[in-house]
Amino acid sequence: MNDLYNLLLLLGLGAIVGLWLKLSVSRELAVKEARQQCLHYGLQLLDETVGLRGLRLRQVNGLRRIERCYGFEVSLDGHDREAARLWMLGSSLSELSLPTVGSASRESIAQPALNAPISNVVQLHTRRNRDADRLH
């Protein structure tokens, strides 16, 4: 009886270590994907990290698979922090939620300063309602 207990305990510890290693690899893939998406959309990935926020079952091609949600923070200009999240299905990105960029006022685009260099940079303005401006 004691040998069976030790065997079950050893198998349980092995399963926990295996699960922890798999989740660590998945988290590193999510960090890599978050970096790529921030680079693509011109955002700064703050703290260079993501955190597991949730799990859900999703049916893909008739099979139920576990989809993981990772939360992270981004900055538009280095002076703010905005929440973002991505959903990973296996090792691929399935959904992405980033904060939206407020549009510049028409006066700032239509009337540039006389001696200002020509640029394609749009001045960002703060938003009043943060939750209503998110892409989902």
PyMOL commands that place a pseudoatom at each C-alpha (Angstrom):
pseudoatom trace, name=CA, resn=MET, resi=1, chain=A, elem=C, hetatm=0, pos=[0.000, 0.000, 0.000]
pseudoatom trace, name=CA, resn=ASN, resi=2, chain=A, elem=C, hetatm=0, pos=[2.839, 2.355, 0.829]
pseudoatom trace, name=CA, resn=ASP, resi=3, chain=A, elem=C, hetatm=0, pos=[4.503, 1.726, -2.554]
pseudoatom trace, name=CA, resn=LEU, resi=4, chain=A, elem=C, hetatm=0, pos=[1.265, 2.498, -4.394]
pseudoatom trace, name=CA, resn=TYR, resi=5, chain=A, elem=C, hetatm=0, pos=[0.900, 5.761, -2.443]
pseudoatom trace, name=CA, resn=ASN, resi=6, chain=A, elem=C, hetatm=0, pos=[4.481, 6.758, -3.292]
pseudoatom trace, name=CA, resn=LEU, resi=7, chain=A, elem=C, hetatm=0, pos=[3.941, 5.923, -6.957]
pseudoatom trace, name=CA, resn=LEU, resi=8, chain=A, elem=C, hetatm=0, pos=[0.763, 8.015, -7.133]
pseudoatom trace, name=CA, resn=LEU, resi=9, chain=A, elem=C, hetatm=0, pos=[2.502, 10.887, -5.339]
pseudoatom trace, name=CA, resn=LEU, resi=10, chain=A, elem=C, hetatm=0, pos=[5.416, 10.723, -7.773]
pseudoatom trace, name=CA, resn=LEU, resi=11, chain=A, elem=C, hetatm=0, pos=[3.066, 10.646, -10.788]
pseudoatom trace, name=CA, resn=GLY, resi=12, chain=A, elem=C, hetatm=0, pos=[1.128, 13.622, -9.398]
pseudoatom trace, name=CA, resn=LEU, resi=13, chain=A, elem=C, hetatm=0, pos=[4.316, 15.647, -8.883]
pseudoatom trace, name=CA, resn=GLY, resi=14, chain=A, elem=C, hetatm=0, pos=[5.484, 14.734, -12.376]
pseudoatom trace, name=CA, resn=ALA, resi=15, chain=A, elem=C, hetatm=0, pos=[2.164, 15.904, -13.837]
pseudoatom trace, name=CA, resn=ILE, resi=16, chain=A, elem=C, hetatm=0, pos=[2.412, 19.213, -11.960]
pseudoatom trace, name=CA, resn=VAL, resi=17, chain=A, elem=C, hetatm=0, pos=[5.983, 19.804, -13.178]
pseudoatom trace, name=CA, resn=GLY, resi=18, chain=A, elem=C, hetatm=0, pos=[4.984, 18.913, -16.761]
pseudoatom trace, name=CA, resn=LEU, resi=19, chain=A, elem=C, hetatm=0, pos=[2.009, 21.284, -16.648]
pseudoatom trace, name=CA, resn=TRP, resi=20, chain=A, elem=C, hetatm=0, pos=[4.173, 24.087, -15.228]
pseudoatom trace, name=CA, resn=LEU, resi=21, chain=A, elem=C, hetatm=0, pos=[6.768, 23.612, -18.019]
pseudoatom trace, name=CA, resn=LYS, resi=22, chain=A, elem=C, hetatm=0, pos=[4.063, 23.606, -20.696]
pseudoatom trace, name=CA, resn=LEU, resi=23, chain=A, elem=C, hetatm=0, pos=[2.493, 26.797, -19.305]
pseudoatom trace, name=CA, resn=SER, resi=24, chain=A, elem=C, hetatm=0, pos=[5.939, 28.451, -19.167]
pseudoatom trace, name=CA, resn=VAL, resi=25, chain=A, elem=C, hetatm=0, pos=[6.551, 27.696, -22.835]
pseudoatom trace, name=CA, resn=SER, resi=26, chain=A, elem=C, hetatm=0, pos=[3.060, 28.963, -23.713]
pseudoatom trace, name=CA, resn=ARG, resi=27, chain=A, elem=C, hetatm=0, pos=[3.711, 32.177, -21.777]
pseudoatom trace, name=CA, resn=GLU, resi=28, chain=A, elem=C, hetatm=0, pos=[6.970, 32.767, -23.644]
pseudoatom trace, name=CA, resn=LEU, resi=29, chain=A, elem=C, hetatm=0, pos=[5.122, 32.328, -26.950]
pseudoatom trace, name=CA, resn=ALA, resi=30, chain=A, elem=C, hetatm=0, pos=[2.543, 34.877, -25.761]
pseudoatom trace, name=CA, resn=VAL, resi=31, chain=A, elem=C, hetatm=0, pos=[5.304, 37.372, -24.854]
pseudoatom trace, name=CA, resn=LYS, resi=32, chain=A, elem=C, hetatm=0, pos=[6.814, 36.935, -28.318]
pseudoatom trace, name=CA, resn=GLU, resi=33, chain=A, elem=C, hetatm=0, pos=[3.416, 37.447, -29.971]
pseudoatom trace, name=CA, resn=ALA, resi=34, chain=A, elem=C, hetatm=0, pos=[2.697, 40.537, -27.824]
pseudoatom trace, name=CA, resn=ARG, resi=35, chain=A, elem=C, hetatm=0, pos=[6.052, 42.030, -28.881]
pseudoatom trace, name=CA, resn=GLN, resi=36, chain=A, elem=C, hetatm=0, pos=[5.294, 41.392, -32.543]
pseudoatom trace, name=CA, resn=GLN, resi=37, chain=A, elem=C, hetatm=0, pos=[1.813, 42.919, -32.323]
pseudoatom trace, name=CA, resn=CYS, resi=38, chain=A, elem=C, hetatm=0, pos=[3.113, 45.989, -30.461]
pseudoatom trace, name=CA, resn=LEU, resi=39, chain=A, elem=C, hetatm=0, pos=[5.801, 46.450, -33.098]
pseudoatom trace, name=CA, resn=HIS, resi=40, chain=A, elem=C, hetatm=0, pos=[3.212, 46.065, -35.874]
pseudoatom trace, name=CA, resn=TYR, resi=41, chain=A, elem=C, hetatm=0, pos=[0.815, 48.618, -34.351]
pseudoatom trace, name=CA, resn=GLY, resi=42, chain=A, elem=C, hetatm=0, pos=[3.483, 51.066, -33.167]
pseudoatom trace, name=CA, resn=LEU, resi=43, chain=A, elem=C, hetatm=0, pos=[2.912, 50.507, -29.442]
pseudoatom trace, name=CA, resn=GLN, resi=44, chain=A, elem=C, hetatm=0, pos=[5.347, 50.008, -26.591]
pseudoatom trace, name=CA, resn=LEU, resi=45, chain=A, elem=C, hetatm=0, pos=[5.050, 46.753, -24.650]
pseudoatom trace, name=CA, resn=LEU, resi=46, chain=A, elem=C, hetatm=0, pos=[5.424, 47.783, -21.022]
pseudoatom trace, name=CA, resn=ASP, resi=47, chain=A, elem=C, hetatm=0, pos=[7.279, 45.596, -18.507]
pseudoatom trace, name=CA, resn=GLU, resi=48, chain=A, elem=C, hetatm=0, pos=[8.052, 43.066, -21.300]
pseudoatom trace, name=CA, resn=THR, resi=49, chain=A, elem=C, hetatm=0, pos=[5.678, 40.573, -19.736]
pseudoatom trace, name=CA, resn=VAL, resi=50, chain=A, elem=C, hetatm=0, pos=[2.221, 39.049, -20.029]
pseudoatom trace, name=CA, resn=GLY, resi=51, chain=A, elem=C, hetatm=0, pos=[0.024, 37.428, -17.407]
pseudoatom trace, name=CA, resn=LEU, resi=52, chain=A, elem=C, hetatm=0, pos=[-2.468, 34.609, -17.744]
pseudoatom trace, name=CA, resn=ARG, resi=53, chain=A, elem=C, hetatm=0, pos=[-5.946, 36.116, -17.269]
pseudoatom trace, name=CA, resn=GLY, resi=54, chain=A, elem=C, hetatm=0, pos=[-8.280, 33.311, -18.196]
pseudoatom trace, name=CA, resn=LEU, resi=55, chain=A, elem=C, hetatm=0, pos=[-9.006, 30.030, -19.944]
pseudoatom trace, name=CA, resn=ARG, resi=56, chain=A, elem=C, hetatm=0, pos=[-11.944, 29.010, -22.090]
pseudoatom trace, name=CA, resn=LEU, resi=57, chain=A, elem=C, hetatm=0, pos=[-12.985, 26.102, -24.266]
pseudoatom trace, name=CA, resn=ARG, resi=58, chain=A, elem=C, hetatm=0, pos=[-13.335, 26.793, -27.963]
pseudoatom trace, name=CA, resn=GLN, resi=59, chain=A, elem=C, hetatm=0, pos=[-14.524, 24.491, -30.676]
pseudoatom trace, name=CA, resn=VAL, resi=60, chain=A, elem=C, hetatm=0, pos=[-12.157, 24.387, -33.658]
pseudoatom trace, name=CA, resn=ASN, resi=61, chain=A, elem=C, hetatm=0, pos=[-12.790, 21.980, -36.548]
pseudoatom trace, name=CA, resn=GLY, resi=62, chain=A, elem=C, hetatm=0, pos=[-15.126, 19.923, -34.377]
pseudoatom trace, name=CA, resn=LEU, resi=63, chain=A, elem=C, hetatm=0, pos=[-12.599, 19.587, -31.535]
pseudoatom trace, name=CA, resn=ARG, resi=64, chain=A, elem=C, hetatm=0, pos=[-12.740, 21.373, -28.211]
pseudoatom trace, name=CA, resn=ARG, resi=65, chain=A, elem=C, hetatm=0, pos=[-9.473, 23.126, -27.438]
pseudoatom trace, name=CA, resn=ILE, resi=66, chain=A, elem=C, hetatm=0, pos=[-8.321, 25.273, -24.541]
pseudoatom trace, name=CA, resn=GLU, resi=67, chain=A, elem=C, hetatm=0, pos=[-7.797, 28.927, -25.417]
pseudoatom trace, name=CA, resn=ARG, resi=68, chain=A, elem=C, hetatm=0, pos=[-5.664, 31.040, -23.065]
pseudoatom trace, name=CA, resn=CYS, resi=69, chain=A, elem=C, hetatm=0, pos=[-6.092, 34.774, -22.445]
pseudoatom trace, name=CA, resn=TYR, resi=70, chain=A, elem=C, hetatm=0, pos=[-3.003, 36.814, -21.579]
pseudoatom trace, name=CA, resn=GLY, resi=71, chain=A, elem=C, hetatm=0, pos=[-3.177, 40.396, -20.368]
pseudoatom trace, name=CA, resn=PHE, resi=72, chain=A, elem=C, hetatm=0, pos=[-0.425, 42.956, -20.816]
pseudoatom trace, name=CA, resn=GLU, resi=73, chain=A, elem=C, hetatm=0, pos=[0.028, 46.708, -20.800]
pseudoatom trace, name=CA, resn=VAL, resi=74, chain=A, elem=C, hetatm=0, pos=[1.013, 48.943, -23.689]
pseudoatom trace, name=CA, resn=SER, resi=75, chain=A, elem=C, hetatm=0, pos=[1.783, 52.606, -24.092]
pseudoatom trace, name=CA, resn=LEU, resi=76, chain=A, elem=C, hetatm=0, pos=[0.933, 54.850, -27.004]
pseudoatom trace, name=CA, resn=ASP, resi=77, chain=A, elem=C, hetatm=0, pos=[3.597, 57.483, -26.325]
pseudoatom trace, name=CA, resn=GLY, resi=78, chain=A, elem=C, hetatm=0, pos=[5.463, 56.377, -23.191]
pseudoatom trace, name=CA, resn=HIS, resi=79, chain=A, elem=C, hetatm=0, pos=[3.391, 58.543, -20.839]
pseudoatom trace, name=CA, resn=ASP, resi=80, chain=A, elem=C, hetatm=0, pos=[0.345, 56.318, -20.387]
pseudoatom trace, name=CA, resn=ARG, resi=81, chain=A, elem=C, hetatm=0, pos=[-0.552, 52.718, -19.599]
pseudoatom trace, name=CA, resn=GLU, resi=82, chain=A, elem=C, hetatm=0, pos=[-3.342, 50.964, -21.459]
pseudoatom trace, name=CA, resn=ALA, resi=83, chain=A, elem=C, hetatm=0, pos=[-4.573, 47.426, -20.909]
pseudoatom trace, name=CA, resn=ALA, resi=84, chain=A, elem=C, hetatm=0, pos=[-4.454, 44.972, -23.797]
pseudoatom trace, name=CA, resn=ARG, resi=85, chain=A, elem=C, hetatm=0, pos=[-5.014, 41.262, -24.145]
pseudoatom trace, name=CA, resn=LEU, resi=86, chain=A, elem=C, hetatm=0, pos=[-4.455, 38.441, -26.560]
pseudoatom trace, name=CA, resn=TRP, resi=87, chain=A, elem=C, hetatm=0, pos=[-5.975, 34.993, -26.872]
pseudoatom trace, name=CA, resn=MET, resi=88, chain=A, elem=C, hetatm=0, pos=[-3.735, 32.101, -27.834]
pseudoatom trace, name=CA, resn=LEU, resi=89, chain=A, elem=C, hetatm=0, pos=[-5.008, 28.836, -29.261]
pseudoatom trace, name=CA, resn=GLY, resi=90, chain=A, elem=C, hetatm=0, pos=[-2.105, 26.429, -29.081]
pseudoatom trace, name=CA, resn=SER, resi=91, chain=A, elem=C, hetatm=0, pos=[0.881, 28.407, -30.334]
pseudoatom trace, name=CA, resn=SER, resi=92, chain=A, elem=C, hetatm=0, pos=[-1.052, 30.776, -32.595]
pseudoatom trace, name=CA, resn=LEU, resi=93, chain=A, elem=C, hetatm=0, pos=[-2.847, 34.048, -31.961]
pseudoatom trace, name=CA, resn=SER, resi=94, chain=A, elem=C, hetatm=0, pos=[-6.621, 33.744, -32.190]
pseudoatom trace, name=CA, resn=GLU, resi=95, chain=A, elem=C, hetatm=0, pos=[-7.810, 37.167, -30.917]
pseudoatom trace, name=CA, resn=LEU, resi=96, chain=A, elem=C, hetatm=0, pos=[-6.247, 40.495, -30.045]
pseudoatom trace, name=CA, resn=SER, resi=97, chain=A, elem=C, hetatm=0, pos=[-7.638, 43.433, -28.075]
pseudoatom trace, name=CA, resn=LEU, resi=98, chain=A, elem=C, hetatm=0, pos=[-5.653, 46.679, -28.158]
pseudoatom trace, name=CA, resn=PRO, resi=99, chain=A, elem=C, hetatm=0, pos=[-6.580, 50.213, -27.091]
pseudoatom trace, name=CA, resn=THR, resi=100, chain=A, elem=C, hetatm=0, pos=[-7.663, 52.447, -29.944]
pseudoatom trace, name=CA, resn=VAL, resi=101, chain=A, elem=C, hetatm=0, pos=[-5.845, 55.608, -30.907]
pseudoatom trace, name=CA, resn=GLY, resi=102, chain=A, elem=C, hetatm=0, pos=[-7.902, 58.794, -30.660]
pseudoatom trace, name=CA, resn=SER, resi=103, chain=A, elem=C, hetatm=0, pos=[-8.115, 60.703, -33.897]
pseudoatom trace, name=CA, resn=ALA, resi=104, chain=A, elem=C, hetatm=0, pos=[-6.472, 64.083, -34.156]
pseudoatom trace, name=CA, resn=SER, resi=105, chain=A, elem=C, hetatm=0, pos=[-8.564, 67.203, -34.480]
pseudoatom trace, name=CA, resn=ARG, resi=106, chain=A, elem=C, hetatm=0, pos=[-9.101, 68.565, -37.970]
pseudoatom trace, name=CA, resn=GLU, resi=107, chain=A, elem=C, hetatm=0, pos=[-7.557, 71.928, -37.049]
pseudoatom trace, name=CA, resn=SER, resi=108, chain=A, elem=C, hetatm=0, pos=[-4.195, 70.365, -36.210]
pseudoatom trace, name=CA, resn=ILE, resi=109, chain=A, elem=C, hetatm=0, pos=[-4.138, 68.549, -39.552]
pseudoatom trace, name=CA, resn=ALA, resi=110, chain=A, elem=C, hetatm=0, pos=[-5.530, 71.350, -41.725]
pseudoatom trace, name=CA, resn=GLN, resi=111, chain=A, elem=C, hetatm=0, pos=[-3.409, 74.206, -40.267]
pseudoatom trace, name=CA, resn=PRO, resi=112, chain=A, elem=C, hetatm=0, pos=[0.176, 73.079, -39.637]
pseudoatom trace, name=CA, resn=ALA, resi=113, chain=A, elem=C, hetatm=0, pos=[2.660, 75.570, -38.243]
pseudoatom trace, name=CA, resn=LEU, resi=114, chain=A, elem=C, hetatm=0, pos=[4.434, 77.626, -40.919]
pseudoatom trace, name=CA, resn=ASN, resi=115, chain=A, elem=C, hetatm=0, pos=[8.025, 76.617, -40.169]
pseudoatom trace, name=CA, resn=ALA, resi=116, chain=A, elem=C, hetatm=0, pos=[7.278, 73.136, -38.836]
pseudoatom trace, name=CA, resn=PRO, resi=117, chain=A, elem=C, hetatm=0, pos=[8.822, 70.196, -40.678]
pseudoatom trace, name=CA, resn=ILE, resi=118, chain=A, elem=C, hetatm=0, pos=[6.382, 68.089, -42.677]
pseudoatom trace, name=CA, resn=SER, resi=119, chain=A, elem=C, hetatm=0, pos=[5.631, 64.858, -40.874]
pseudoatom trace, name=CA, resn=ASN, resi=120, chain=A, elem=C, hetatm=0, pos=[3.151, 62.012, -40.981]
pseudoatom trace, name=CA, resn=VAL, resi=121, chain=A, elem=C, hetatm=0, pos=[2.892, 61.902, -37.183]
pseudoatom trace, name=CA, resn=VAL, resi=122, chain=A, elem=C, hetatm=0, pos=[-0.602, 62.568, -35.823]
pseudoatom trace, name=CA, resn=GLN, resi=123, chain=A, elem=C, hetatm=0, pos=[-0.837, 64.229, -32.424]
pseudoatom trace, name=CA, resn=LEU, resi=124, chain=A, elem=C, hetatm=0, pos=[-2.661, 62.003, -29.927]
pseudoatom trace, name=CA, resn=HIS, resi=125, chain=A, elem=C, hetatm=0, pos=[-5.264, 63.342, -27.513]
pseudoatom trace, name=CA, resn=THR, resi=126, chain=A, elem=C, hetatm=0, pos=[-6.483, 61.800, -24.284]
pseudoatom trace, name=CA, resn=ARG, resi=127, chain=A, elem=C, hetatm=0, pos=[-9.762, 59.937, -24.323]
pseudoatom trace, name=CA, resn=ARG, resi=128, chain=A, elem=C, hetatm=0, pos=[-12.615, 60.580, -21.914]
pseudoatom trace, name=CA, resn=ASN, resi=129, chain=A, elem=C, hetatm=0, pos=[-14.131, 57.104, -21.702]
pseudoatom trace, name=CA, resn=ARG, resi=130, chain=A, elem=C, hetatm=0, pos=[-11.489, 54.398, -21.832]
pseudoatom trace, name=CA, resn=ASP, resi=131, chain=A, elem=C, hetatm=0, pos=[-13.779, 51.358, -21.829]
pseudoatom trace, name=CA, resn=ALA, resi=132, chain=A, elem=C, hetatm=0, pos=[-15.931, 52.503, -24.769]
pseudoatom trace, name=CA, resn=ASP, resi=133, chain=A, elem=C, hetatm=0, pos=[-12.914, 52.922, -27.086]
pseudoatom trace, name=CA, resn=ARG, resi=134, chain=A, elem=C, hetatm=0, pos=[-11.582, 49.357, -27.058]
pseudoatom trace, name=CA, resn=LEU, resi=135, chain=A, elem=C, hetatm=0, pos=[-11.438, 46.955, -29.956]
pseudoatom trace, name=CA, resn=HIS, resi=136, chain=A, elem=C, hetatm=0, pos=[-12.802, 43.528, -29.057]
for i in range(1, 136): cmd.bond("trace and resi %d" % i, "trace and resi %d" % (i + 1))
show_as sticks, trace
zoom trace
